[in-house]
Amino acid sequence: MKEQSQRLGTQPIPKLLANLSIPAMIGMFVMALYNVIDTLFIARGVGILGVSGVSIGFPVMMVIMAIAAAVGIGGASVISRRLGADKKDEADLVFGNVLIMIILISSVGFIGAFTFLEPLLKIFGATENIMPYAKDYLFPIMVGSLFFSFAFATNNIIRSEGNSRFAMITMIIPAVLNIILDPIFIFGLDMGVQGASVATVISQATVSIVVLNYFLKGKSSLTVRRAALKLQTKIIREIITIGMPAFIRQVAGSAMMIAINLMLIKFGGEFEVGVFGIVQKLAMFTIMPMIGVLQGMQPIIGYNYGAQNYERLKETVKLGMKVVTIISAGIFVVMMAFPNVLMMIFTGDQATIDTGAHAIRIMFAFAVLIGAQVVSGGLYQALGMAKPAMILSMARQVLFLIPLVLILPNFFGVTGVWLAFPAADLLAFILSMVFLYKDRTLFFKPKHGASNYETAPS
């Protein structure tokens, strides 16, 4: 086993969490920056209808990412615990199954690009004016779904073996390349919205080649073996069980965007959909640092749980919670103080700026609570405890946000859509705290008698 994996059980927690989280945060920051700049180019080069088209098509992309997340995060959890238990051959077998699953699943996206793209976009709320932009954006994305799935899933695998620096590089490469290619395709080649998606596919294909070379050249603690490239029902079941919360979270995000877009069109119009497209990209930007901290925590938690180093788990959880709380408090301050400035980055239209600033202040009213939500579900997921991880993953978006989005606009109009966000944040935070208090000894001692939940087989 390479040193990058062994340090998960030996290096001091503050230094280890910093070494794992900071690269993850940088990678997530650059990815979020790419999303913001991507939207900026589309807003400036195509207009608010172009942003609306991307906003309508983005949920389909989120579904593709959800499937890759289920395989990648589920596989990463299993692999980190196998490595912690010094079962490298089993870890290689899990990795082989992940690769085959990625290939099989991504073929669905490729076929879907040629068969049911337009009906799908109609279901997702595309109007006659938005449809051309949504189709132009989504078709290349679905054709290149193999690259998205491979890059997204393997990033989690690389992080699970402790190589956070290379995981960061695999996030920075496509983001930077995309930022370079966007103006070339959107403005230089006059491809509009489709130029943005083509640039994205090229970027993901490039990093996929880099990642494949990493595994084939022996730089990983894992080995690509022909004998491991055989699907095994037991391993697939374990990967899916652990990865299902991530899948639900991503699909819920897609369903949330569909519900929001439909309600905005019903109570507002295409203009409000475009405004939300901008605000949503800003929201993704703010949550990325906290996800980076969680991604740094998860390999430590999984490895040390497998190695039965429970004191290291306790220290990791406490430190991680402190860090994400500080980050979320900072986000609250920025969003309350500078919403107009943030909107002016994307557009000079005063109506768009005013509407977006109003939405931001409402949507981020309880932003200080977001960090604890992000970490709580991830803790259970890293330990392979699917039931609580699934409940907490579903809580904010499925149990609270989507119903509130469908209910509140009937009383408050478009403002009701924005009000649904802080209400869901508060309810999800309360539920997270209930789970963590109930299972407060769960992460710190052997499984026997510690909880009602069963750990996935190792």
Disulfide bonds with the S-S distance in Angstrom:
none
